[in-house]
């Protein structure tokens, strides 16, 4: 286990996160070589595979973040031990990445490590540092520059960077608030670090012929033609997603084309996603010369996880519908602006639409005469109904 407590390590996350499982550092080696370290919390060392804790996490499949409650995948006592925190010494699985000048990966290693994060920053805190670039925080600026080069390299390999805001539904003092979330440089670099961790983890698994849950995605179109076609549209990335093939999970590695990577696994959230925890256990077992999880067990877990995630997605969808219903009933605006994306079921008037004021992409029941996407803003009125979809009338 390598002692990395001397590195200036940064946790960058939202305010008051329930699960803190990643951090980043910069190491400057002889000859001014700069290595990026990505650290992931290591909960699998705290309990055995097929133990009661493990089986319960597998049954839950993932943590649930609902509007008015949080249901963790792992028990509180495990999260208290495994969560990373400022000035807390933690054991991690950490990847060191050395880059080529063009942003591609020259070399990497994945090891067990001990870290002691110096900073626990919100995205806003990190953005301020990156904007001001103070000399005493040059490490974070150097990390940003390394990851910016990585993004450029992946784009050259065909990666698509979805540069559009998201939305978050929050309950505050019995009031529903929809917040528009613009992507910031801090969020972009943390996202890129997590993508790189997934990539080098997949390389490690392939090198040692370890079965895992690989994420595959094929592009069934020319994305740049589509982005150019809809370049004046606020929803060009939503439209592009309609043409892209869906990602899926398999035990055999293959290209993840929208990330511009020859192989990829999700491995950075072992505290909240069971498949990430399983992949971490494969790495942990290999490093410690323990028996790996066999291919049959991996296949069964993937199939089970797929079904459980469908159930979790339905819970999240119903929760979202419930609170959006409260939101639109209480707002009582005379009309709402929407952009039509496409009909999901024209006979039943079910459409995918985008509310630009809230950066909200949802399915609704829509009574309006539209055949195809037109890049036109429609003003629609909310209508109370007993369906399981929000209903709007032109």
C-alpha positions as CSV (number, residue, x, y, z in Angstrom):
1,X,0.0,0.0,0.0
2,X,1.5,3.3,-1.1
3,X,1.5,6.3,1.2
4,X,0.3,9.3,-0.9
5,X,-0.6,11.5,2.1
6,X,2.1,14.0,1.1
7,X,0.3,14.8,-2.1
8,X,-2.0,17.8,-2.1
9,X,-5.3,16.0,-2.8
10,X,-8.5,17.7,-3.7
11,X,-12.1,16.5,-3.2
12,X,-14.4,18.4,-5.5
13,X,-18.2,17.6,-5.1
14,X,-21.6,19.2,-4.6
15,X,-22.6,20.8,-1.3
16,X,-23.2,18.3,1.5
17,X,-22.8,15.0,-0.5
18,X,-23.9,11.8,1.1
19,X,-21.3,9.7,-0.6
20,X,-17.8,11.0,-1.2
21,X,-15.8,8.4,-3.2
22,X,-13.3,10.3,-5.4
23,X,-10.4,12.7,-5.2
24,X,-7.6,13.9,-7.4
25,X,-3.9,14.9,-7.0
26,X,-1.0,16.0,-9.0
27,X,2.5,14.4,-8.6
28,X,5.5,16.1,-10.1
29,X,8.3,13.6,-10.8
30,X,11.9,14.0,-11.8
31,X,12.3,15.9,-15.1
32,X,9.1,17.9,-14.4
33,X,7.0,14.9,-15.4
34,X,3.4,15.5,-14.2
35,X,1.3,12.5,-13.2
36,X,-2.4,12.7,-12.4
37,X,-3.6,10.6,-9.5
38,X,-7.3,9.6,-9.3
39,X,-8.3,8.2,-5.9
40,X,-11.4,6.1,-5.4
41,X,-12.8,5.0,-2.0
42,X,-12.2,1.3,-1.3
43,X,-15.3,0.0,0.6
44,X,-14.8,-3.6,-0.6
45,X,-12.0,-4.1,1.9
46,X,-14.6,-3.5,4.7
47,X,-16.8,-6.6,3.9
48,X,-16.6,-9.8,2.1
49,X,-18.3,-10.8,-1.2
50,X,-21.6,-12.6,-0.6
51,X,-21.7,-11.3,3.0
52,X,-25.0,-9.9,4.2
53,X,-23.8,-6.3,3.5
54,X,-22.7,-7.3,0.0
55,X,-25.9,-9.2,-0.8
56,X,-28.1,-6.3,0.5
57,X,-26.1,-3.8,-1.7
58,X,-26.6,-6.2,-4.7
59,X,-30.3,-6.3,-4.0
60,X,-30.5,-2.5,-3.9
61,X,-28.2,-2.2,-6.9
62,X,-27.7,1.5,-6.4
63,X,-28.4,4.4,-4.0
64,X,-31.6,6.2,-4.7
65,X,-31.6,10.0,-4.7
66,X,-35.3,11.0,-4.6
67,X,-36.7,14.5,-4.2
68,X,-37.4,14.1,-0.5
69,X,-35.3,11.2,0.6
70,X,-32.0,9.5,0.1
71,X,-31.7,5.7,0.3
72,X,-28.1,4.5,0.4
73,X,-26.9,1.3,-1.2
74,X,-24.4,0.7,1.7
75,X,-25.1,0.9,5.4
76,X,-24.3,4.1,7.3
77,X,-21.4,2.5,9.3
78,X,-19.7,1.5,6.0
79,X,-20.2,4.9,4.5
80,X,-18.7,6.6,7.6
81,X,-15.6,4.5,7.2
82,X,-15.3,4.7,3.4
83,X,-16.3,8.3,2.7
84,X,-13.3,10.5,1.8
85,X,-13.1,13.7,3.7
86,X,-10.8,16.7,4.3
87,X,-7.8,15.8,6.6
88,X,-9.1,12.2,7.0
89,X,-6.7,9.4,6.2
90,X,-8.4,7.0,3.9
91,X,-7.5,3.8,2.0
92,X,-8.2,4.0,-1.7
93,X,-7.7,2.3,-5.0
94,X,-5.7,4.9,-6.9
95,X,-4.6,5.3,-10.5
96,X,-1.5,7.2,-11.6
97,X,-1.7,8.4,-15.2
98,X,1.2,9.8,-17.2
99,X,0.1,11.6,-20.4
100,X,1.7,12.1,-23.8
101,X,1.9,15.7,-25.1
102,X,-1.2,15.2,-27.2
103,X,-3.3,14.2,-24.1
104,X,-3.3,10.5,-24.8
105,X,-2.2,8.1,-22.0
106,X,1.5,7.1,-22.0
107,X,1.5,4.9,-18.9
108,X,-0.7,4.1,-15.9
109,X,-0.7,2.0,-12.8
110,X,-3.5,1.1,-10.3
111,X,-2.5,0.5,-6.7
112,X,-3.8,0.5,-3.1
113,X,-3.0,3.8,-1.5
114,X,-3.4,5.9,1.6
115,X,-4.4,9.5,1.1
116,X,-5.2,12.5,3.2
117,X,-7.2,15.1,1.2
118,X,-6.1,18.7,2.0
119,X,-9.2,20.3,0.5
120,X,-12.9,19.4,0.3
121,X,-14.2,21.9,-2.3
122,X,-17.6,22.5,-3.8
123,X,-17.7,23.0,-7.5
124,X,-18.2,26.7,-6.9
125,X,-15.0,26.8,-4.7
126,X,-13.0,24.9,-7.4
127,X,-14.3,27.2,-10.2
128,X,-13.2,30.2,-8.2
129,X,-9.7,28.8,-7.8
130,X,-9.5,27.9,-11.5
131,X,-10.6,31.4,-12.6
132,X,-8.2,33.2,-10.3
133,X,-5.3,30.7,-10.7
134,X,-3.5,31.6,-7.5
135,X,0.2,30.4,-7.4
136,X,-0.3,28.5,-4.2
137,X,-2.9,26.3,-5.9
138,X,-0.9,25.6,-9.1
139,X,-1.5,21.9,-8.7
140,X,-5.3,22.3,-9.4
141,X,-4.6,24.5,-12.4
142,X,-2.1,21.9,-13.8
143,X,-4.7,19.1,-13.2
144,X,-7.2,21.2,-15.2
145,X,-4.7,21.7,-18.1
146,X,-3.9,17.9,-18.2
147,X,-7.6,17.0,-18.3
148,X,-8.3,19.7,-20.9
149,X,-5.7,18.0,-23.2
150,X,-7.3,14.6,-22.5
151,X,-10.7,16.0,-23.6
152,X,-9.2,17.3,-26.8
153,X,-7.6,13.9,-27.5
154,X,-10.8,12.0,-27.0
155,X,-12.6,14.4,-29.3
156,X,-10.1,13.5,-32.0
157,X,-11.0,9.9,-31.4
158,X,-14.6,10.6,-32.0
159,X,-15.8,11.5,-28.5
160,X,-18.9,13.7,-28.3
161,X,-18.9,16.3,-25.5
162,X,-22.5,16.9,-24.5
163,X,-22.3,20.6,-23.8
164,X,-25.8,21.4,-22.4
165,X,-27.2,22.3,-19.0
166,X,-29.2,19.9,-16.8
167,X,-31.9,20.5,-14.2
168,X,-32.4,19.4,-10.6
169,X,-35.7,19.2,-8.7
170,X,-35.5,20.1,-5.1
171,X,-37.9,20.3,-2.2
172,X,-37.2,23.4,-0.1
173,X,-39.6,24.3,2.8
174,X,-42.5,22.5,1.1
175,X,-41.8,24.3,-2.1
176,X,-40.7,22.6,-5.3
177,X,-37.8,24.3,-7.0
178,X,-36.4,23.4,-10.4
179,X,-32.8,24.6,-10.7
180,X,-31.0,24.9,-14.1
181,X,-27.5,23.6,-13.8
182,X,-24.9,25.0,-16.2
183,X,-21.8,22.9,-16.7
184,X,-18.7,24.5,-15.2
185,X,-15.0,23.9,-15.7
186,X,-14.8,22.2,-12.3
187,X,-17.6,19.8,-13.2
188,X,-16.0,19.1,-16.6
189,X,-12.6,18.2,-15.2
190,X,-14.0,16.0,-12.5
191,X,-16.1,14.2,-15.1
192,X,-13.1,13.8,-17.3
193,X,-11.0,12.3,-14.4
194,X,-13.8,9.8,-13.8
195,X,-13.9,8.8,-17.4
196,X,-10.2,8.3,-17.5
197,X,-10.4,6.2,-14.3
198,X,-13.0,4.0,-16.0
199,X,-10.7,3.7,-19.1
200,X,-7.5,2.7,-17.2
201,X,-9.5,0.3,-15.0
202,X,-10.8,-1.4,-18.2
203,X,-7.2,-1.6,-19.4
204,X,-6.1,-3.3,-16.1
205,X,-9.0,-5.8,-16.3
206,X,-8.2,-6.6,-20.0
207,X,-4.5,-7.0,-19.2
208,X,-5.2,-9.6,-16.6
209,X,-8.1,-11.2,-18.4
210,X,-10.5,-10.4,-15.6
211,X,-14.3,-10.6,-16.4
212,X,-16.1,-7.4,-15.7
213,X,-19.2,-5.3,-16.7
214,X,-17.9,-3.4,-19.7
215,X,-19.9,-0.5,-21.1
216,X,-20.3,-0.6,-24.9
217,X,-21.8,2.1,-27.1
218,X,-22.0,2.3,-30.9
219,X,-22.7,5.4,-32.9
220,X,-25.2,4.6,-35.6
221,X,-24.9,8.0,-37.5
222,X,-22.5,10.8,-38.3
223,X,-22.9,12.9,-35.1
224,X,-21.2,15.9,-36.5
225,X,-23.5,16.1,-39.5
226,X,-26.5,16.0,-37.1
227,X,-24.9,18.7,-34.8
228,X,-24.3,20.8,-37.8
229,X,-27.8,20.3,-39.1
230,X,-29.3,21.4,-35.8
231,X,-26.5,23.9,-34.9
232,X,-29.0,26.7,-34.2
233,X,-31.2,24.6,-31.9
234,X,-31.0,24.8,-28.2
235,X,-31.7,21.1,-28.1
236,X,-29.2,19.8,-30.6
237,X,-27.6,17.4,-28.1
238,X,-31.1,16.0,-27.2
239,X,-31.8,15.5,-30.8
240,X,-28.4,13.8,-31.4
241,X,-29.2,11.3,-28.6
242,X,-32.2,10.1,-30.6
243,X,-29.8,9.0,-33.3
244,X,-27.1,7.4,-31.2
245,X,-27.2,3.8,-30.2
246,X,-27.9,3.1,-26.5
247,X,-25.0,2.0,-24.3
248,X,-25.2,-1.5,-22.9
249,X,-23.3,-3.8,-20.5
250,X,-21.5,-7.0,-21.5
251,X,-18.7,-9.1,-20.2
252,X,-16.7,-8.6,-23.4
253,X,-14.8,-5.3,-23.9
254,X,-15.4,-3.3,-27.0
255,X,-15.5,0.4,-28.1
256,X,-17.4,3.1,-26.3
257,X,-17.7,5.3,-29.3
258,X,-19.3,8.4,-27.8
259,X,-16.5,8.5,-25.3
260,X,-13.9,7.9,-27.9
261,X,-12.5,5.0,-26.0
262,X,-11.6,1.4,-27.1
263,X,-12.9,0.0,-23.7
264,X,-14.6,1.4,-20.7
265,X,-16.1,0.4,-17.3
266,X,-17.8,2.5,-14.7
267,X,-15.7,2.1,-11.6
268,X,-15.7,5.4,-9.7
269,X,-18.8,5.1,-7.6
270,X,-18.4,1.9,-5.5
271,X,-20.4,3.5,-2.6
272,X,-23.5,4.0,-4.7
273,X,-23.4,1.6,-7.7
274,X,-23.1,-2.2,-7.2
275,X,-21.5,-2.9,-10.5
276,X,-18.8,-0.3,-9.7
277,X,-18.3,-2.1,-6.3
278,X,-18.0,-5.5,-8.1
279,X,-15.4,-4.1,-10.5
280,X,-13.4,-2.6,-7.7
281,X,-13.5,-6.0,-5.9
282,X,-11.9,-7.6,-9.0
283,X,-9.1,-5.0,-9.0
284,X,-8.7,-5.3,-5.2
285,X,-8.6,-9.1,-5.4
286,X,-5.9,-9.0,-8.2
287,X,-3.7,-6.6,-6.4
288,X,-3.9,-8.8,-3.2
289,X,-3.5,-12.1,-5.0
290,X,-7.0,-13.2,-4.0
291,X,-9.4,-15.3,-6.1
292,X,-11.2,-13.2,-8.8
293,X,-14.9,-13.3,-9.3
294,X,-15.5,-15.8,-12.0
295,X,-17.2,-15.1,-15.3
296,X,-20.4,-17.0,-14.5
297,X,-20.9,-15.0,-11.3
298,X,-20.2,-11.7,-13.1
299,X,-22.7,-12.6,-15.9
300,X,-25.4,-13.4,-13.3
301,X,-24.8,-10.2,-11.4
302,X,-24.9,-8.1,-14.6
303,X,-28.3,-9.7,-15.5
304,X,-29.7,-9.2,-12.0
305,X,-28.4,-5.6,-11.9
306,X,-30.0,-4.8,-15.3
307,X,-33.4,-5.9,-13.9
308,X,-33.0,-4.1,-10.6
309,X,-31.9,-0.9,-12.3
310,X,-35.1,-1.0,-14.4
311,X,-37.0,-1.1,-11.1
312,X,-34.9,1.7,-9.6
313,X,-35.4,3.8,-12.7
314,X,-39.2,3.4,-12.4
315,X,-39.0,4.5,-8.8
316,X,-37.1,7.6,-9.8
317,X,-39.5,8.3,-12.7
318,X,-42.5,8.1,-10.5
319,X,-40.9,10.3,-7.9
320,X,-40.1,12.9,-10.6
321,X,-43.6,12.8,-11.9
322,X,-45.1,13.3,-8.4
323,X,-43.0,16.4,-7.7
324,X,-43.3,17.9,-11.2
325,X,-47.1,17.5,-10.8
326,X,-46.9,19.5,-7.6
327,X,-44.7,22.0,-9.3
328,X,-46.9,22.7,-12.3
329,X,-50.1,22.8,-10.1
330,X,-48.6,25.3,-7.8
331,X,-46.9,27.5,-10.4
332,X,-50.2,28.1,-12.2
333,X,-48.6,30.0,-15.0
334,X,-50.9,30.9,-18.0
335,X,-48.5,29.1,-20.3
336,X,-45.1,27.3,-20.5
337,X,-42.6,27.4,-23.3
338,X,-41.6,24.1,-24.8
339,X,-39.5,22.8,-27.7
340,X,-40.9,19.6,-29.3
341,X,-38.3,16.8,-29.7
342,X,-40.3,13.9,-31.1
343,X,-43.5,11.8,-30.7
344,X,-43.0,8.7,-28.6
345,X,-46.6,7.5,-29.3
346,X,-48.4,9.9,-31.6
347,X,-51.8,8.0,-31.3
348,X,-51.7,8.5,-27.5
349,X,-50.3,12.0,-27.8
350,X,-47.1,11.1,-25.8
351,X,-44.2,13.4,-26.8
352,X,-40.7,14.0,-25.7
353,X,-40.3,17.8,-25.1
354,X,-37.9,20.3,-23.6
355,X,-38.7,23.2,-21.3
356,X,-36.0,25.7,-22.0
357,X,-36.8,27.9,-18.9
358,X,-36.0,24.9,-16.6
359,X,-33.6,22.9,-18.9
360,X,-36.0,20.0,-18.4
361,X,-36.4,17.1,-20.8
362,X,-39.5,15.0,-20.1
363,X,-42.2,12.9,-21.6
364,X,-45.6,14.5,-21.5
365,X,-49.1,14.1,-23.0
366,X,-49.3,16.9,-25.6
367,X,-52.3,18.0,-27.5
368,X,-50.9,20.0,-30.4
369,X,-50.7,19.5,-34.1
370,X,-47.0,18.8,-34.7
371,X,-45.6,16.2,-37.0
372,X,-41.8,16.6,-36.8
373,X,-39.2,18.7,-35.0
374,X,-39.4,22.3,-36.2
375,X,-37.2,24.3,-33.8
376,X,-40.2,26.4,-32.8
377,X,-41.1,27.5,-29.3
378,X,-44.6,26.4,-28.5
379,X,-46.6,28.0,-25.7
380,X,-48.7,25.4,-23.9
381,X,-51.0,25.3,-20.9
382,X,-50.8,22.8,-18.1
383,X,-53.9,20.6,-17.7
384,X,-54.8,18.6,-14.6
385,X,-55.4,14.9,-15.4
386,X,-55.4,11.5,-13.9
387,X,-52.8,10.0,-16.2
388,X,-49.3,9.0,-15.2
389,X,-47.9,11.7,-17.5
390,X,-48.1,15.5,-17.3
391,X,-50.6,16.9,-19.8
392,X,-50.3,20.1,-21.8
393,X,-52.6,21.7,-24.3
394,X,-51.5,24.1,-27.1
